[in-house]
Amino acid sequence: MKWLGFSPISHAEIVVDDGAANALVNKQSSLLATGITEIHGDFEHGDLVSVISNGKKIAQGLTNYSSDDLSKIKGVKSKDFGKYLKNFDYEVIIHRNNLFLFGL
């Protein structure tokens, strides 16, 4: 999905810790909620958002959750989403197939 890397996006950002950044870049993993530390901007399910690590954009992709829902589950394990959300259809925030990596 190369087009994801070159599509204009809003100022929506998901900030991740070093562990999540490493998993995305080196293991080509999907983005999990446990590695998310901050959320900036308003976005909806399916919107294109930037993924930020140490102040640098390392990726952008299509999110499975809105900013409102993500603010409730950031840092939470997927198996515990039900404690915070009524509806949770996805275990990952951005699936690796919907993610374009820029690198660290």
N, CA, C and O atoms as a DFTB+ gen file, in Angstrom:
416 C
 N C O
     1  1       0.825      -1.182       0.000
     2  2       0.000       0.000       0.000
     3  2       0.875       1.254       0.000
     4  3       0.813       2.082       0.909
     5  1       1.660       1.362      -1.008
     6  2       2.599       2.482      -1.123
     7  2       1.895       3.836      -1.123
     8  3       2.460       4.819      -0.645
     9  1       0.682       3.905      -1.644
    10  2      -0.030       5.174      -1.714
    11  2      -0.223       5.792      -0.335
    12  3      -0.342       7.011      -0.216
    13  1      -0.255       4.962       0.712
    14  2      -0.435       5.479       2.068
    15  2       0.693       6.421       2.475
    16  3       0.471       7.364       3.234
    17  1       1.876       6.174       1.986
    18  2       3.019       6.993       2.346
    19  2       3.054       8.354       1.682
    20  3       3.774       9.249       2.124
    21  1       2.279       8.513       0.622
    22  2       2.336       9.756      -0.132
    23  2       1.015      10.512      -0.160
    24  3       0.877      11.505      -0.874
    25  1       0.055      10.043       0.609
    26  2      -1.241      10.708       0.690
    27  2      -1.180      11.822       1.725
    28  3      -0.593      11.649       2.793
    29  1      -1.784      12.958       1.414
    30  2      -1.818      14.036       2.410
    31  2      -2.734      13.631       3.567
    32  3      -3.757      12.976       3.369
    33  1      -2.347      14.033       4.768
    34  2      -3.162      13.694       5.930
    35  2      -3.401      14.932       6.771
    36  3      -2.766      15.969       6.580
    37  1      -4.314      14.804       7.690
    38  2      -4.566      15.881       8.632
    39  2      -3.437      15.908       9.656
    40  3      -2.423      15.231       9.486
    41  1      -3.608      16.666      10.686
    42  2      -2.593      16.747      11.727
    43  2      -2.807      15.683      12.797
    44  3      -2.302      15.814      13.912
    45  1      -3.543      14.646      12.471
    46  2      -3.787      13.557      13.412
    47  2      -2.521      12.732      13.598
    48  3      -1.889      12.308      12.630
    49  1      -2.161      12.512      14.867
    50  2      -0.942      11.770      15.168
    51  2      -1.167      10.795      16.310
    52  3      -1.897      11.068      17.262
    53  1      -0.518       9.657      16.181
    54  2      -0.452       8.670      17.253
    55  2       1.021       8.577      17.639
    56  3       1.869       8.248      16.809
    57  1       1.317       8.871      18.905
    58  2       2.689       8.830      19.403
    59  2       2.913       7.476      20.081
    60  3       2.109       7.038      20.903
    61  1       4.022       6.825      19.719
    62  2       4.307       5.492      20.251
    63  2       5.626       5.484      21.020
    64  3       6.483       6.347      20.827
    65  1       5.766       4.485      21.899
    66  2       7.007       4.330      22.652
    67  2       8.051       3.612      21.793
    68  3       7.764       3.186      20.674
    69  1       9.257       3.487      22.333
    70  2      10.355       2.878      21.578
    71  2      10.074       1.417      21.223
    72  3      10.452       0.960      20.145
    73  1       9.419       0.689      22.114
    74  2       9.104      -0.716      21.847
    75  2       8.174      -0.872      20.660
    76  3       8.379      -1.739      19.810
    77  1       7.153      -0.033      20.604
    78  2       6.212      -0.089      19.478
    79  2       6.897       0.322      18.183
    80  3       6.679      -0.299      17.142
    81  1       7.724       1.365      18.238
    82  2       8.455       1.810      17.046
    83  2       9.358       0.703      16.530
    84  3       9.417       0.459      15.325
    85  1      10.052       0.042      17.418
    86  2      10.922      -1.063      17.034
    87  2      10.130      -2.199      16.391
    88  3      10.555      -2.760      15.380
    89  1       8.991      -2.537      16.971
    90  2       8.157      -3.614      16.420
    91  2       7.641      -3.247      15.033
    92  3       7.604      -4.098      14.144
    93  1       7.246      -2.004      14.838
    94  2       6.744      -1.573      13.534
    95  2       7.835      -1.632      12.478
    96  3       7.638      -2.204      11.407
    97  1       8.980      -1.043      12.777
    98  2      10.044      -0.895      11.788
    99  2      10.829      -2.184      11.572
   100  3      11.057      -2.581      10.429
   101  1      11.239      -2.834      12.640
   102  2      12.115      -3.993      12.512
   103  2      11.400      -5.329      12.343
   104  3      11.948      -6.264      11.759
   105  1      10.196      -5.412      12.847
   106  2       9.454      -6.669      12.751
   107  2       8.268      -6.566      11.811
   108  3       7.570      -7.551      11.571
   109  1       8.038      -5.361      11.273
   110  2       6.906      -5.085      10.396
   111  2       5.600      -5.570      11.018
   112  3       4.786      -6.225      10.367
   113  1       5.422      -5.232      12.294
   114  2       4.232      -5.610      13.041
   115  2       3.115      -4.602      12.829
   116  3       3.333      -3.512      12.301
   117  1       1.927      -4.980      13.244
   118  2       0.810      -4.054      13.316
   119  2       0.978      -3.194      14.557
   120  3       1.704      -3.565      15.479
   121  1       0.310      -2.047      14.586
   122  2       0.374      -1.179      15.749
   123  2      -0.653      -1.624      16.780
   124  3      -1.849      -1.695      16.495
   125  1      -0.170      -1.923      17.982
   126  2      -1.029      -2.319      19.094
   127  2      -1.231      -1.139      20.035
   128  3      -0.404      -0.229      20.089
   129  1      -2.316      -1.158      20.761
   130  2      -2.627      -0.068      21.691
   131  2      -1.630       0.031      22.834
   132  3      -1.420       1.119      23.371
   133  1      -1.011      -1.078      23.215
   134  2      -0.092      -1.065      24.356
   135  2       1.095      -0.128      24.155
   136  3       1.642       0.384      25.132
   137  1       1.498       0.104      22.924
   138  2       2.646       0.959      22.651
   139  2       2.315       2.414      22.426
   140  3       3.212       3.217      22.170
   141  1       1.044       2.775      22.516
   142  2       0.631       4.157      22.258
   143  2       0.708       4.969      23.547
   144  3       0.178       4.571      24.584
   145  1       1.381       6.120      23.458
   146  2       1.532       6.982      24.631
   147  2       0.696       8.252      24.551
   148  3       0.270       8.777      25.580
   149  1       0.454       8.756      23.330
   150  2      -0.309       9.994      23.155
   151  2      -1.097       9.951      21.855
   152  3      -0.772       9.201      20.933
   153  1      -2.140      10.774      21.803
   154  2      -2.948      10.935      20.604
   155  2      -3.145      12.428      20.397
   156  3      -3.517      13.141      21.329
   157  1      -2.899      12.906      19.178
   158  2      -3.069      14.322      18.870
   159  2      -4.020      14.461      17.689
   160  3      -3.873      13.765      16.685
   161  1      -4.989      15.353      17.807
   162  2      -5.936      15.604      16.737
   163  2      -7.169      14.731      16.852
   164  3      -7.217      13.783      17.636
   165  1      -8.159      15.075      16.054
   166  2      -9.403      14.315      16.002
   167  2      -9.440      13.514      14.712
   168  3      -9.158      14.038      13.634
   169  1      -9.789      12.242      14.830
   170  2      -9.898      11.397      13.645
   171  2     -10.938      10.316      13.891
   172  3     -11.301      10.021      15.030
   173  1     -11.399       9.743      12.812
   174  2     -12.416       8.698      12.842
   175  2     -11.832       7.377      12.370
   176  3     -10.744       7.337      11.797
   177  1     -12.552       6.313      12.613
   178  2     -12.187       4.983      12.102
   179  2     -11.963       5.091      10.600
   180  3     -12.789       5.665       9.891
   181  1     -10.860       4.548      10.112
   182  2     -10.560       4.553       8.682
   183  2      -9.762       5.749       8.201
   184  3      -9.351       5.782       7.041
   185  1      -9.532       6.735       9.062
   186  2      -8.748       7.911       8.660
   187  2      -7.256       7.577       8.596
   188  3      -6.775       6.662       9.266
   189  1      -6.551       8.332       7.786
   190  2      -5.107       8.203       7.654
   191  2      -4.438       9.071       8.717
   192  3      -4.685      10.276       8.780
   193  1      -3.592       8.463       9.553
   194  2      -2.934       9.173      10.650
   195  2      -1.429       8.926      10.605
   196  3      -0.966       7.920      10.067
   197  1      -0.679       9.860      11.179
   198  2       0.775       9.698      11.305
   199  2       1.094       8.933      12.572
   200  3       0.380       9.032      13.569
   201  1       2.174       8.168      12.523
   202  2       2.702       7.480      13.702
   203  2       4.046       8.124      14.019
   204  3       4.944       8.160      13.178
   205  1       4.170       8.633      15.247
   206  2       5.319       9.422      15.663
   207  2       6.100       8.687      16.745
   208  3       5.514       8.123      17.669
   209  1       7.431       8.696      16.626
   210  2       8.314       8.144      17.653
   211  2       9.462       9.110      17.863
   212  3      10.149       9.473      16.909
   213  1       9.677       9.526      19.091
   214  2      10.759      10.465      19.420
   215  2      10.732      11.717      18.540
   216  3      11.776      12.199      18.100
   217  1       9.527      12.236      18.288
   218  2       9.365      13.462      17.520
   219  2       9.477      13.323      16.015
   220  3       9.410      14.320      15.297
   221  1       9.647      12.098      15.523
   222  2       9.825      11.865      14.090
   223  2       8.700      10.980      13.552
   224  3       8.306      10.005      14.192
   225  1       8.188      11.332      12.368
   226  2       7.160      10.492      11.742
   227  2       7.826       9.243      11.180
   228  3       8.674       9.326      10.292
   229  1       7.433       8.083      11.707
   230  2       8.018       6.826      11.247
   231  2       7.083       6.054      10.330
   232  3       7.511       5.141       9.623
   233  1       5.786       6.425      10.344
   234  2       4.817       5.688       9.534
   235  2       3.538       6.503       9.424
   236  3       3.342       7.486      10.139
   237  1       2.689       6.081       8.531
   238  2       1.312       6.555       8.506
   239  2       0.445       5.425       8.004
   240  3       0.873       4.587       7.211
   241  1      -0.790       5.421       8.489
   242  2      -1.676       4.325       8.121
   243  2      -3.122       4.601       8.458
   244  3      -3.467       5.639       9.022
   245  1      -3.959       3.644       8.096
   246  2      -5.400       3.740       8.310
   247  2      -5.751       3.148       9.669
   248  3      -5.476       1.978       9.937
   249  1      -6.350       3.954      10.512
   250  2      -6.650       3.529      11.873
   251  2      -7.977       2.765      11.962
   252  3      -8.943       3.075      11.265
   253  1      -7.989       1.779      12.823
   254  2      -9.204       1.003      13.074
   255  2     -10.076       1.618      14.157
   256  3     -11.184       1.140      14.400
   257  1      -9.596       2.671      14.812
   258  2     -10.326       3.304      15.907
   259  2     -10.294       4.823      15.780
   260  3      -9.343       5.395      15.248
   261  1     -11.337       5.460      16.270
   262  2     -11.387       6.922      16.308
   263  2     -10.472       7.438      17.412
   264  3     -10.035       6.679      18.278
   265  1     -10.191       8.727      17.372
   266  2      -9.369       9.323      18.426
   267  2     -10.066       9.217      19.779
   268  3      -9.402       9.020      20.797
   269  1     -11.388       9.345      19.808
   270  2     -12.127       9.223      21.069
   271  2     -11.963       7.831      21.668
   272  3     -11.664       7.693      22.854
   273  1     -12.158       6.801      20.847
   274  2     -12.012       5.429      21.340
   275  2     -10.560       5.124      21.704
   276  3     -10.285       4.470      22.710
   277  1      -9.650       5.601      20.883
   278  2      -8.240       5.320      21.124
   279  2      -7.739       5.971      22.417
   280  3      -6.865       5.428      23.091
   281  1      -8.292       7.125      22.754
   282  2      -7.899       7.765      24.010
   283  2      -8.291       6.919      25.215
   284  3      -7.686       7.044      26.280
   285  1      -9.290       6.065      25.062
   286  2      -9.737       5.189      26.147
   287  2      -8.913       3.908      26.251
   288  3      -8.830       3.307      27.321
   289  1      -8.297       3.485      25.129
   290  2      -7.591       2.194      25.129
   291  2      -6.090       2.307      24.905
   292  3      -5.408       1.283      24.848
   293  1      -5.553       3.517      24.776
   294  2      -4.097       3.637      24.593
   295  2      -3.393       3.026      25.799
   296  3      -3.782       3.252      26.945
   297  1      -2.367       2.259      25.523
   298  2      -1.620       1.599      26.580
   299  2      -2.258       0.328      27.123
   300  3      -1.704      -0.303      28.023
   301  1      -3.410      -0.056      26.593
   302  2      -4.181      -1.209      27.083
   303  2      -3.953      -2.420      26.184
   304  3      -3.830      -2.275      24.968
   305  1      -3.896      -3.597      26.768
   306  2      -3.797      -4.832      25.983
   307  2      -5.111      -5.096      25.252
   308  3      -6.187      -4.790      25.766
   309  1      -5.017      -5.663      24.060
   310  2      -6.193      -5.920      23.225
   311  2      -7.256      -6.730      23.949
   312  3      -8.450      -6.481      23.777
   313  1      -6.842      -7.685      24.747
   314  2      -7.810      -8.549      25.450
   315  2      -8.632      -7.777      26.474
   316  3      -9.661      -8.273      26.934
   317  1      -8.194      -6.561      26.842
   318  2      -8.901      -5.757      27.831
   319  2      -9.729      -4.622      27.233
   320  3     -10.277      -3.813      27.981
   321  1      -9.834      -4.537      25.912
   322  2     -10.590      -3.464      25.266
   323  2     -12.031      -3.405      25.769
   324  3     -12.596      -2.320      25.905
   325  1     -12.623      -4.555      26.043
   326  2     -14.020      -4.616      26.490
   327  2     -14.281      -3.890      27.791
   328  3     -15.425      -3.530      28.070
   329  1     -13.264      -3.665      28.589
   330  2     -13.410      -2.916      29.838
   331  2     -13.606      -1.423      29.577
   332  3     -14.112      -0.703      30.438
   333  1     -13.207      -0.958      28.393
   334  2     -13.213       0.465      28.090
   335  2     -14.128       0.856      26.934
   336  3     -14.549       2.009      26.835
   337  1     -14.436      -0.100      26.063
   338  2     -15.248       0.179      24.880
   339  2     -16.421      -0.794      24.792
   340  3     -16.299      -1.966      25.150
   341  1     -17.557      -0.291      24.310
   342  2     -18.705      -1.179      24.074
   343  2     -18.478      -2.002      22.812
   344  3     -18.752      -3.202      22.784
   345  1     -17.979      -1.354      21.780
   346  2     -17.737      -2.015      20.499
   347  2     -16.254      -1.982      20.179
   348  3     -15.647      -0.913      20.119
   349  1     -15.680      -3.143      19.975
   350  2     -14.275      -3.231      19.599
   351  2     -14.119      -4.399      18.639
   352  3     -14.078      -5.561      19.045
   353  1     -14.035      -4.069      17.380
   354  2     -13.995      -5.079      16.323
   355  2     -12.583      -5.516      15.951
   356  3     -12.408      -6.508      15.244
   357  1     -11.586      -4.794      16.415
   358  2     -10.215      -5.061      15.985
   359  2      -9.282      -5.193      17.195
   360  3      -9.460      -4.510      18.204
   361  1      -8.300      -6.067      17.081
   362  2      -7.291      -6.210      18.130
   363  2      -6.116      -5.265      17.911
   364  3      -5.365      -4.979      18.843
   365  1      -5.956      -4.782      16.685
   366  2      -4.847      -3.881      16.373
   367  2      -5.397      -2.503      16.022
   368  3      -6.528      -2.362      15.556
   369  1      -4.566      -1.492      16.259
   370  2      -4.980      -0.118      15.961
   371  2      -4.785       0.189      14.473
   372  3      -5.673       0.733      13.816
   373  1      -3.612      -0.169      13.959
   374  2      -3.357      -0.070      12.517
   375  2      -2.744      -1.400      12.093
   376  3      -1.678      -1.785      12.574
   377  1      -3.422      -2.093      11.194
   378  2      -2.915      -3.372      10.702
   379  2      -1.717      -3.117       9.783
   380  3      -1.690      -2.130       9.047
   381  1      -0.750      -3.997       9.831
   382  2       0.471      -3.813       9.033
   383  2       0.191      -3.705       7.545
   384  3       0.975      -3.095       6.818
   385  1      -0.909      -4.284       7.072
   386  2      -1.269      -4.175       5.655
   387  2      -1.792      -2.789       5.302
   388  3      -1.887      -2.444       4.124
   389  1      -2.134      -1.991       6.315
   390  2      -2.644      -0.639       6.111
   391  2      -1.677       0.408       6.654
   392  3      -2.090       1.484       7.088
   393  1      -0.382       0.080       6.624
   394  2       0.642       0.914       7.231
   395  2       1.806       1.095       6.268
   396  3       2.298       0.129       5.685
   397  1       2.245       2.348       6.105
   398  2       3.421       2.653       5.296
   399  2       4.511       3.125       6.240
   400  3       4.307       4.078       6.991
   401  1       5.671       2.469       6.213
   402  2       6.782       2.779       7.103
   403  2       7.778       3.721       6.449
   404  3       8.169       3.518       5.299
   405  1       8.192       4.757       7.182
   406  2       9.256       5.657       6.725
   407  2      10.599       5.248       7.332
   408  3      11.650       5.556       6.769
   409  1      10.575       4.569       8.456
   410  2      11.807       4.168       9.136
   411  2      12.093       5.036      10.334
   412  3      11.424       6.043      10.567
   413  1      13.108       4.629      11.103
   414  2      13.487       5.388      12.311
   415  2      14.542       6.423      11.997
   416  3      14.978       7.150      12.890
